[in-house]
Amino acid sequence: MKFLHTMIRVKDIEKSLKFYTEVLDMELGHQKRLEDCTLYFLNDKEKTCQIELTYNDETPKEGYIVGSGFGHFAFAVESLEEFSKKLFDLGYEYLYAPFDLNGKGSKIAFIQDPDGYEIELIEKVVW
């Protein structure tokens, strides 16, 4: 069995596509129109991770409620310092700024996408 993707509903597809492609360097693989929505499939550069953004024709004005059962997505970054420059240049901010996770040099930080989904960024130390 192979894990394929995670789907989230988004309020503003343009803002979400911009965030995931520009901030997280994901690539739009394909999209599919269904009867009441359009699905946008985003791949990471290595094509090992896929997120499906679902944009419903009748999206609630206030957006969707992020459930208490959902935690976050996690992405590896080579350098949180370099990522920070890009993040700020694109007009975004951290939810939780980078901090040392374990005292051994590994750092993590958190950001949020336009719909409030949390994303953990992990810079691991190479041993």
C-alpha positions in Angstrom: 0.0 0.0 0.0 1.2 3.5 -0.8 0.1 6.8 0.7 -1.0 9.1 -2.2 -2.1 12.5 -0.9 -3.8 14.7 1.6 -6.8 16.9 0.7 -7.7 20.2 2.2 -10.5 22.6 1.3 -9.5 26.2 0.5 -11.5 29.5 0.4 -9.4 31.4 -2.1 -7.7 29.2 -4.7 -5.5 31.9 -6.1 -4.1 32.8 -2.6 -3.6 29.1 -1.8 -1.8 28.3 -5.1 0.4 31.3 -4.7 1.3 30.3 -1.1 2.0 26.6 -1.8 4.0 27.2 -5.1 5.9 30.3 -4.0 6.5 29.8 -0.3 6.8 25.9 -0.3 8.1 25.4 -3.8 5.4 22.9 -4.7 4.4 22.4 -8.3 0.9 22.2 -9.7 0.8 18.7 -11.3 -2.7 18.7 -12.6 -6.2 19.8 -11.9 -9.5 18.0 -12.3 -13.0 19.5 -12.6 -15.8 17.7 -10.8 -19.5 18.5 -10.7 -19.3 20.9 -7.8 -15.6 21.7 -7.3 -12.1 21.8 -8.9 -9.2 19.7 -7.5 -5.7 21.1 -7.7 -2.9 18.5 -7.1 0.4 20.0 -5.9 3.7 18.0 -5.8 6.9 18.6 -3.9 10.1 18.8 -6.0 11.0 15.2 -5.4 7.4 14.0 -6.2 7.2 12.1 -2.9 4.4 14.3 -1.4 1.2 15.5 -2.8 -1.4 17.9 -1.4 -4.9 18.2 -3.1 -6.4 21.7 -2.8 -10.2 21.4 -3.2 -12.0 24.6 -4.3 -15.7 24.1 -4.0 -18.1 26.2 -6.2 -20.1 27.0 -3.1 -17.4 28.0 -0.6 -18.6 29.4 2.7 -18.0 33.1 2.9 -16.0 32.8 6.1 -14.0 29.8 4.8 -13.7 26.5 6.5 -13.1 25.6 10.1 -9.8 23.9 10.6 -10.8 20.9 12.9 -9.3 20.3 16.2 -8.1 16.9 15.1 -5.8 18.2 12.4 -2.3 19.1 13.5 0.0 20.3 10.7 1.9 19.4 7.5 5.7 19.1 7.9 8.3 20.1 5.3 12.1 19.7 5.4 14.1 22.8 4.5 17.8 23.0 4.0 18.2 26.4 5.7 15.6 28.2 7.9 17.7 31.3 7.5 17.4 31.2 3.7 13.7 30.2 4.0 13.1 33.2 6.3 14.4 35.6 3.7 12.1 34.2 1.1 9.1 34.1 3.5 9.5 37.8 4.5 10.2 38.9 0.9 6.9 37.3 -0.1 5.1 39.2 2.6 4.5 36.3 5.0 5.4 35.9 8.7 6.0 33.0 11.1 3.4 31.7 13.4 6.3 30.4 15.6 9.8 31.7 14.6 12.6 29.2 14.2 13.9 27.7 17.4 16.4 24.9 18.4 14.3 21.8 18.9 16.7 19.5 20.8 19.9 21.4 21.7 21.8 19.6 19.0 21.2 22.1 16.2 18.0 20.9 14.6 15.6 23.8 14.2 11.8 24.0 13.6 9.4 26.8 12.8 5.7 27.1 12.0 3.8 29.1 9.4 0.1 29.1 8.3 -1.3 29.0 4.9 -4.1 31.5 3.8 -6.8 29.2 5.3 -5.0 28.8 8.7 -3.6 25.3 8.1 -0.3 25.0 10.1 2.9 24.0 8.4 6.0 22.9 10.3 9.4 23.6 8.8 12.3 21.4 9.9 16.0 22.0 9.4 17.8 18.9 10.5 21.5 18.8 11.4 23.5 16.3 9.3 25.6 14.1 11.5 
